[in-house]
Amino acid sequence: MGDKTQLSILLLSSRTREYFRLLLGVMLAFLLTDGFAILVGSWVTGVIPDHLVKIVSGFVFILFGILILKGDGDDAGPSDLSAKSAFMSGFTMIFLSEWGDKTQIASALFATEYNPQMVLIGVMIALLVLSVMAIFLGKYLSSRIDRRVITRVAGAAFLLIGLSFLVSAVASSAFAVTL
């Protein structure tokens, strides 16, 4: 708990009342990304260069941050994300940011040592529990804290996460060049 994916889910859940659809989108993304990693084992980590994954993830987080901050001035209630957009936002955010994530890499590595079906079941149960916890925490916070404060914090957090990915990508590329 507490990594970028759970933070993303928490922040998205604070902007919708369509928690189940958000959870469905998130879990489908986890199933596809981690399921793929488990199917092909550790091969995933060598397919896409790490810095490219970080760059794409960085831009996705920055885009979500801008969209969140751009909508900060409107007075649409706490349900900013429709049922369809809650599903799509959860799916898109997790699907694009999970590639190359430590969860996906760990899943792939465990699948090389243990029964892949059991690894998938364990990973999906753990991600489901963490995602439900993040959604409930987001729901709780949105009922206790002013919506505008949550929106600004969410937007800023997404921008900072995105920038950290871009900085990390540049740093890892520069380090690879010096070797």
KETOR-285230 format. One record per residue: y, x, z of N, C-alpha, C in turn; residue number from 1. Coordinates in Angstrom, 2 decimals. Last residue first. Layout:
BEGIN
ATOM      n_Y      n_X      n_Z     ca_Y     ca_X     ca_Z      c_Y      c_X      c_Z  seq
ATOM        Y        X        Z        Y        X        Z        Y        X        Z  NUM
...
% end
This chain:
BEGIN
ATOM      n_Y      n_X      n_Z     ca_Y     ca_X     ca_Z      c_Y      c_X      c_Z  seq
ATOM     4.37    27.87   -19.07     3.04    28.47   -18.94     2.63    28.99   -20.26  179
ATOM     6.66    26.64   -19.89     6.79    27.98   -19.31     5.44    28.66   -19.13  178
ATOM     5.71    24.17   -20.73     6.26    25.09   -21.73     6.33    26.51   -21.17  177
ATOM     5.03    22.96   -18.33     3.98    23.25   -19.29     4.44    24.25   -20.34  176
ATOM     7.57    22.66   -17.20     6.60    23.52   -16.54     5.48    23.92   -17.50  175
ATOM     8.66    20.80   -18.96     9.29    22.12   -18.85     8.33    23.11   -18.20  174
ATOM     6.96    18.64   -18.43     7.03    19.21   -19.78     7.61    20.62   -19.74  173
ATOM     7.53    18.13   -15.77     6.17    18.55   -16.12     6.12    19.14   -17.53  172
ATOM    10.28    17.45   -16.01     9.87    18.61   -15.20     8.47    19.08   -15.57  171
ATOM    10.14    15.15   -17.57    10.87    16.31   -18.06    10.43    17.58   -17.32  170
ATOM     8.65    13.54   -15.83     8.14    13.84   -17.18     8.81    15.08   -17.75  169
ATOM    10.36    13.38   -13.62     9.04    13.98   -13.46     8.45    14.38   -14.82  168
ATOM    12.48    12.01   -14.79    12.70    13.36   -14.25    11.36    14.09   -14.12  167
ATOM    11.14     9.58   -15.37    11.73    10.39   -16.45    11.96    11.83   -16.00  166
ATOM    10.42     8.72   -12.79     9.39     8.97   -13.81     9.93     9.88   -14.91  165
ATOM    12.93     8.41   -11.66    12.03     9.42   -11.10    10.89     9.73   -12.07  164
ATOM    13.93     6.30   -13.19    14.55     7.62   -13.31    13.64     8.72   -12.75  163
ATOM    12.20     4.26   -12.22    12.22     4.64   -13.64    12.81     6.02   -13.85  162
ATOM    12.95     4.20    -9.53    11.56     4.53    -9.89    11.51     4.98   -11.34  161
ATOM    15.65     3.45    -9.85    15.30     4.73    -9.23    13.87     5.15    -9.56  160
ATOM    15.36     0.89   -11.04    16.08     1.95   -11.74    15.71     3.33   -11.18  159
ATOM    13.96    -0.44    -9.00    13.33    -0.28   -10.31    14.03     0.83   -11.10  158
ATOM    15.92    -0.32    -6.98    14.61     0.32    -6.78    13.92     0.55    -8.11  157
ATOM    17.99    -1.85    -8.10    18.21    -0.43    -7.81    16.89     0.31    -7.64  156
ATOM    16.68    -4.35    -8.21    17.19    -3.71    -9.42    17.39    -2.21    -9.22  155
ATOM    16.15    -4.75    -5.45    15.07    -4.71    -6.44    15.52    -3.99    -7.71  154
ATOM    18.74    -4.78    -4.38    17.77    -3.76    -3.93    16.65    -3.63    -4.95  153
ATOM    19.74    -7.03    -5.73    20.38    -5.72    -5.90    19.43    -4.58    -5.49  152
ATOM    17.95    -9.02    -4.84    18.11    -8.74    -6.27    18.71    -7.36    -6.49  151
ATOM    18.37    -8.99    -2.08    17.04    -8.66    -2.62    17.15    -8.27    -4.08  150
ATOM    21.04    -9.84    -2.09    20.69    -8.53    -1.52    19.34    -8.09    -2.08  149
ATOM    20.79   -12.40    -3.18    21.59   -11.38    -3.88    21.28    -9.98    -3.38  148
ATOM    19.26   -13.75    -1.23    18.72   -13.51    -2.57    19.48   -12.42    -3.32  147
ATOM    19.10   -12.68     2.10    19.90   -13.26     1.03    19.38   -12.80    -0.34  146
ATOM    15.95   -12.97     3.71    17.07   -12.13     3.29    17.78   -12.80     2.12  145
ATOM    13.87   -14.76     4.14    14.62   -14.25     5.29    15.91   -13.49     4.91  144
ATOM    12.52   -15.35     1.85    12.92   -16.48     2.69    13.81   -16.04     3.86  143
ATOM    11.95   -12.88     0.83    12.89   -13.72     0.08    13.32   -14.95     0.87  142
ATOM    10.07   -11.94     2.66    11.40   -11.33     2.61    12.40   -12.21     1.89  141
ATOM     7.88   -13.64     2.02     8.47   -13.63     3.36     9.90   -13.08     3.33  140
ATOM     7.37   -12.88    -0.63     7.70   -14.27    -0.31     8.40   -14.36     1.05  139
ATOM     6.72   -10.18    -0.23     7.87   -10.55    -1.07     8.33   -11.96    -0.80  138
ATOM     4.41   -10.54     1.33     5.57    -9.84     1.90     6.83   -10.15     1.10  137
ATOM     2.79   -11.86    -0.54     3.19   -12.54     0.69     4.38   -11.85     1.35  136
ATOM     2.57    -9.80    -2.46     3.17   -11.10    -2.82     3.62   -11.84    -1.57  135
ATOM     1.29    -7.79    -1.00     2.63    -7.54    -1.55     3.32    -8.84    -1.90  134
ATOM    -1.17    -9.07    -0.44    -0.29    -8.64     0.65     1.14    -8.43     0.16  133
ATOM    -2.11    -9.35    -3.06    -1.84   -10.55    -2.26    -0.91   -10.20    -1.10  132
ATOM    -2.43    -6.62    -3.68    -1.48    -7.45    -4.43    -1.13    -8.71    -3.68  131
ATOM    -4.41    -5.80    -1.88    -3.09    -5.18    -1.83    -2.04    -6.03    -2.54  130
ATOM    -6.53    -7.46    -2.77    -6.05    -7.54    -1.39    -4.63    -6.96    -1.29  129
ATOM    -6.79    -6.55    -5.44    -6.49    -7.95    -5.15    -5.90    -8.10    -3.74  128
ATOM    -7.47    -3.89    -5.09    -6.20    -4.21    -5.74    -5.81    -5.67    -5.50  127
ATOM   -10.00    -4.22    -3.86    -8.92    -3.51    -3.16    -7.56    -3.86    -3.76  126
ATOM   -11.38    -5.58    -5.91   -11.20    -6.21    -4.59   -10.05    -5.55    -3.84  125
ATOM   -11.27    -3.66    -7.96   -10.62    -4.95    -8.15   -10.41    -5.68    -6.83  124
ATOM   -12.77    -1.55    -6.82   -11.37    -1.34    -7.21   -10.64    -2.68    -7.32  123
ATOM   -15.30    -2.78    -6.50   -14.55    -2.25    -5.36   -13.07    -2.09    -5.65  122
ATOM   -15.94    -3.40    -9.19   -15.87    -4.45    -8.17   -15.04    -3.98    -6.97  121
ATOM   -15.92    -0.80   -10.32   -15.00    -1.83   -10.80   -14.84    -2.94    -9.77  120
ATOM   -18.02     0.37    -8.86   -16.66     0.94    -8.78   -15.64    -0.11    -9.21  119
ATOM   -20.13    -1.19    -9.72   -19.74    -1.26    -8.31   -18.35    -0.67    -8.11  118
ATOM   -20.20    -0.42   -12.40   -19.97    -1.82   -12.06   -19.51    -1.96   -10.60  117
ATOM   -20.73     2.39   -12.26   -19.44     1.89   -12.76   -19.16     0.42   -12.41  116
ATOM   -22.06     4.11    -9.60   -22.33     2.98   -10.47   -21.00     2.37   -10.94  115
ATOM   -20.49     7.40    -9.54   -21.15     6.25    -8.95   -21.37     5.17    -9.99  114
ATOM   -19.25     9.43   -11.03   -20.17     9.79    -9.94   -21.02     8.63    -9.46  113
ATOM   -17.56     8.32   -12.85   -18.41     9.41   -13.33   -19.46     9.79   -12.30  112
ATOM   -16.15     6.51   -11.36   -17.13     5.98   -12.31   -18.02     7.08   -12.90  111
ATOM   -14.36     8.14   -10.02   -15.45     7.53    -9.26   -16.54     7.03   -10.19  110
ATOM   -12.65     8.69   -12.20   -13.43     9.77   -11.59   -14.60     9.22   -10.77  109
ATOM   -11.53     6.17   -12.70   -12.28     6.87   -13.75   -13.18     7.95   -13.15  108
ATOM   -10.26     5.71   -10.25   -11.31     4.80   -10.73   -12.18     5.47   -11.77  107
ATOM    -8.39     7.79   -10.28    -9.43     7.77    -9.25   -10.58     6.86    -9.68  106
ATOM    -6.83     6.90   -12.45    -7.52     8.20   -12.52    -8.66     8.25   -11.51  105
ATOM    -5.85     4.50   -11.42    -6.64     4.51   -12.64    -7.45     5.80   -12.75  104
ATOM    -4.45     5.43    -9.18    -5.52     4.44    -9.02    -6.43     4.46   -10.24  103
ATOM    -2.50     7.11   -10.26    -3.57     7.69    -9.43    -4.73     6.73    -9.22  102
ATOM    -1.85     6.28   -13.70    -1.59     6.17   -12.27    -2.77     6.73   -11.48  101
ATOM    -2.41     6.12   -16.37    -2.21     7.46   -15.81    -1.90     7.46   -14.33  100
ATOM    -1.10     2.96   -16.46    -1.74     4.01   -17.27    -1.40     5.38   -16.69   99
ATOM     0.53     1.27   -15.01    -0.73     1.69   -14.39    -1.42     2.81   -15.17   98
ATOM     2.72     0.36   -16.41     2.93     1.42   -15.41     1.63     1.96   -14.82   97
ATOM     1.78    -1.61   -18.15     2.46    -0.43   -18.69     2.59     0.70   -17.67   96
ATOM     0.57    -3.44   -16.39    -0.17    -2.90   -17.53     0.48    -1.61   -18.05   95
ATOM     2.63    -4.10   -14.58     1.45    -3.38   -14.12     0.72    -2.73   -15.28   94
ATOM     4.53    -5.35   -16.30     4.91    -4.28   -15.39     3.70    -3.45   -14.98   93
ATOM     2.97    -7.32   -17.65     3.64    -6.23   -18.37     3.96    -5.06   -17.47   92
ATOM     2.08    -9.01   -15.51     1.15    -8.35   -16.42     1.79    -7.13   -17.07   91
ATOM     4.51    -9.86   -14.36     3.50    -9.16   -13.56     2.55    -8.37   -14.44   90
ATOM     5.67   -11.08   -16.62     6.35    -9.98   -15.93     5.36    -9.17   -15.11   89
ATOM     3.76   -13.07   -17.25     4.05   -12.00   -18.21     4.75   -10.82   -17.54   88
ATOM     3.83   -14.67   -14.90     2.58   -14.10   -15.39     2.86   -12.89   -16.28   87
ATOM     6.55   -15.31   -14.91     5.96   -14.66   -13.74     4.64   -13.97   -14.14   86
ATOM     6.87   -16.63   -17.33     7.45   -15.30   -17.21     6.95   -14.58   -15.96   85
ATOM     5.46   -19.00   -16.76     5.03   -18.14   -17.86     5.59   -16.73   -17.69   84
ATOM     6.95   -19.99   -14.61     5.51   -19.75   -14.47     5.03   -18.79   -15.54   83
ATOM    10.06   -18.10   -14.48     9.28   -19.31   -14.72     7.80   -18.96   -14.57   82
ATOM    11.93   -16.46   -12.11    10.86   -16.28   -13.07    10.12   -17.59   -13.24   81
ATOM    13.69   -17.41   -10.19    14.23   -16.83   -11.41    13.17   -16.69   -12.50   80
ATOM    13.82   -19.14    -7.78    12.77   -19.18    -8.78    13.29   -18.67   -10.11   79
ATOM    15.92   -19.28    -6.10    15.02   -18.17    -5.93    13.94   -18.10    -6.98   78
ATOM    18.34   -20.67    -8.49    17.72   -20.49    -7.18    16.75   -19.33    -7.12   77
ATOM    20.94   -19.35   -10.34    19.65   -20.04   -10.44    18.91   -19.76    -9.15   76
ATOM    23.44   -18.19   -10.53    23.12   -18.93    -9.31    21.84   -19.74    -9.45   75
ATOM    23.99   -14.82   -11.68    23.75   -16.24   -11.86    23.29   -16.90   -10.57   74
ATOM    24.24   -12.11   -11.16    25.41   -12.96   -10.98    25.14   -14.44   -11.11   73
ATOM    21.81   -10.84   -11.77    22.28   -10.91   -10.38    23.41   -11.91   -10.18   72
ATOM    20.86   -10.28   -14.25    20.75   -11.66   -13.81    21.27   -11.89   -12.40   71
ATOM    21.20    -7.53   -14.26    21.99    -8.35   -15.20    21.97    -9.81   -14.77   70
ATOM    19.27    -6.67   -12.48    20.68    -6.56   -12.10    21.57    -7.41   -13.00   69
ATOM    16.95    -7.25   -14.03    17.13    -7.84   -12.70    18.61    -7.81   -12.31   68
ATOM    17.40    -5.68   -16.30    17.26    -7.13   -16.43    17.46    -7.84   -15.09   67
ATOM    17.42    -3.12   -15.12    18.61    -3.62   -15.80    18.56    -5.14   -15.92   66
ATOM    14.76    -3.02   -14.17    15.89    -2.88   -13.26    17.17    -3.43   -13.86   65
ATOM    13.28    -3.21   -16.55    13.17    -4.28   -15.55    14.34    -4.21   -14.58   64
ATOM    14.14    -0.75   -17.70    14.39    -2.03   -18.37    14.32    -3.19   -17.38   63
ATOM    13.13     1.06   -15.81    14.58     0.98   -16.03    14.93    -0.33   -16.71   62
ATOM    10.37     0.60   -16.13    11.01     0.33   -14.85    12.52     0.20   -15.01   61
ATOM    10.11     1.44   -18.83     9.74     0.07   -18.43    10.42    -0.29   -17.12   60
ATOM    10.87     4.13   -18.70    11.69     3.19   -19.46    11.37     1.73   -19.11   59
ATOM     8.75     5.11   -17.09    10.14     5.22   -16.66    11.04     4.23   -17.38   58
ATOM     6.51     4.66   -18.71     6.64     3.96   -17.43     8.08     3.97   -16.95   57
ATOM     7.13     6.47   -20.78     6.99     5.04   -21.06     7.17     4.23   -19.78   56
ATOM     7.12     8.88   -19.26     8.31     8.47   -20.01     8.27     6.97   -20.29   55
ATOM     4.51     8.98   -18.25     5.65     8.90   -17.32     6.91     8.43   -18.04   54
ATOM     3.05     9.22   -20.61     2.82     8.05   -19.74     4.01     7.88   -18.80   53
ATOM     4.01    11.74   -21.39     4.27    10.56   -22.23     4.09     9.27   -21.43   52
ATOM     3.02    13.42   -19.42     4.48    13.26   -19.53     4.84    12.05   -20.40   51
ATOM     0.22    13.25   -19.86     0.82    12.75   -18.63     2.32    12.51   -18.77   50
ATOM    -1.07    12.22   -23.01    -0.41    13.24   -22.19     0.34    12.61   -21.01   49
ATOM    -4.04    10.49   -23.20    -2.58    10.35   -23.32    -1.94    11.41   -22.44   48
ATOM    -6.63    11.60   -22.75    -6.27    10.92   -23.99    -4.77    10.89   -24.22   47
ATOM    -7.36    12.61   -20.30    -7.08    13.56   -21.36    -6.60    12.92   -22.65   46
ATOM    -7.91    10.46   -18.71    -6.82    11.35   -18.29    -6.46    12.37   -19.37   45
ATOM   -10.13     9.28   -19.91    -8.81     8.64   -20.00    -7.69     9.62   -19.71   44
ATOM   -12.43    10.67   -19.17   -11.88    10.91   -20.50   -10.46    10.37   -20.63   43
ATOM   -13.62     9.89   -16.86   -12.49    10.79   -16.74   -11.84    11.12   -18.09   42
ATOM   -14.63     6.70   -18.07   -14.68     7.78   -17.09   -13.44     8.65   -17.13   41
ATOM   -14.63     4.50   -19.65   -14.64     5.80   -20.33   -14.59     6.98   -19.38   40
ATOM   -14.73     2.40   -17.80   -15.62     2.43   -18.96   -15.73     3.83   -19.58   39
ATOM   -12.64     2.98   -16.08   -14.01     3.06   -15.57   -15.00     3.13   -16.73   38
ATOM   -10.47     2.50   -17.75   -10.67     3.83   -17.17   -12.11     4.00   -16.69   37
ATOM   -10.80    -0.23   -18.22   -10.88     0.73   -19.33   -11.16     2.13   -18.81   36
ATOM   -10.35    -1.16   -15.64   -11.64    -1.39   -16.29   -11.84    -0.44   -17.45   35
ATOM    -7.70    -0.46   -15.31    -8.71     0.24   -14.51   -10.11     0.02   -15.06   34
ATOM    -6.56    -2.12   -17.37    -6.28    -0.68   -17.27    -7.35     0.06   -16.49   33
ATOM    -7.74    -4.72   -17.00    -7.74    -4.04   -18.30    -7.54    -2.53   -18.15   32
ATOM    -7.33    -5.24   -14.28    -8.68    -5.30   -14.85    -8.74    -4.54   -16.17   31
ATOM    -4.55    -5.06   -14.07    -5.40    -4.11   -13.35    -6.81    -4.08   -13.95   30
ATOM    -3.88    -7.28   -15.69    -3.44    -5.93   -16.06    -4.28    -4.87   -15.36   29
ATOM    -5.01    -9.31   -14.16    -5.47    -9.09   -15.53    -5.08    -7.69   -16.00   28
ATOM    -3.48    -9.08   -11.83    -4.91    -8.78   -11.78    -5.50    -8.57   -13.17   27
ATOM    -0.93    -9.84   -12.78    -1.14    -8.53   -12.17    -2.62    -8.14   -12.22   26
ATOM    -1.42   -12.49   -13.59    -0.94   -11.48   -14.54    -1.20   -10.07   -14.05   25
ATOM    -2.23   -13.63   -11.13    -3.14   -13.62   -12.29    -2.72   -12.57   -13.31   24
ATOM     0.11   -13.30    -9.58    -1.13   -12.63    -9.19    -2.11   -12.56   -10.36   23
ATOM     1.78   -15.05   -11.01     2.12   -13.63   -10.89     0.87   -12.82   -10.55   22
ATOM     0.42   -17.40   -10.50     0.52   -16.91   -11.89     0.91   -15.43   -11.91   21
ATOM     0.81   -17.55    -7.73    -0.54   -17.48    -8.27    -0.52   -16.95    -9.71   20
ATOM     3.61   -17.72    -7.45     2.88   -16.58    -6.91     1.49   -16.44    -7.52   19
ATOM     6.11   -18.88    -8.37     4.86   -18.96    -9.12     3.96   -17.78    -8.73   18
ATOM     8.50   -18.46    -7.44     7.65   -19.28    -6.57     6.29   -19.48    -7.23   17
ATOM    10.23   -15.31    -7.63     9.53   -16.45    -8.20     8.86   -17.27    -7.10   16
ATOM    11.19   -12.99    -6.57    12.01   -13.64    -7.58    11.34   -14.87    -8.20   15
ATOM     9.45   -11.72    -4.98    10.66   -12.21    -4.32    11.55   -12.99    -5.28   14
ATOM     7.58   -10.79    -6.74     7.25   -12.01    -5.97     8.46   -12.56    -5.23   13
ATOM     8.81    -8.46    -7.65     8.66    -9.59    -8.56     8.37   -10.89    -7.80   12
ATOM     8.59    -6.91    -5.31     9.91    -7.25    -5.83     9.83    -8.43    -6.80   11
ATOM     5.78    -6.73    -5.04     6.61    -7.27    -3.96     7.96    -7.74    -4.50   10
ATOM     5.13    -5.46    -7.44     4.62    -6.80    -7.17     5.46    -7.47    -6.09    9
ATOM     6.45    -3.00    -7.03     6.78    -3.85    -8.18     6.35    -5.29    -7.93    8
ATOM     5.07    -2.06    -4.80     6.51    -2.31    -4.70     6.96    -3.23    -5.84    7
ATOM     2.56    -1.73    -5.94     2.72    -2.73    -4.90     4.20    -3.06    -4.69    6
ATOM     3.22     0.31    -7.79     2.68    -0.96    -8.26     2.84    -2.05    -7.20    5
ATOM     4.19     2.48    -6.28     5.08     1.78    -7.20     4.52     0.44    -7.66    4
ATOM     2.81     2.06    -2.93     3.10     2.82    -4.14     3.89     1.94    -5.11    3
ATOM     2.23     0.49    -0.73     3.49     1.22    -0.72     3.73     2.06    -1.96    2
ATOM    -1.18     0.85     0.00     0.00     0.00     0.00     1.24     0.89     0.00    1
% end
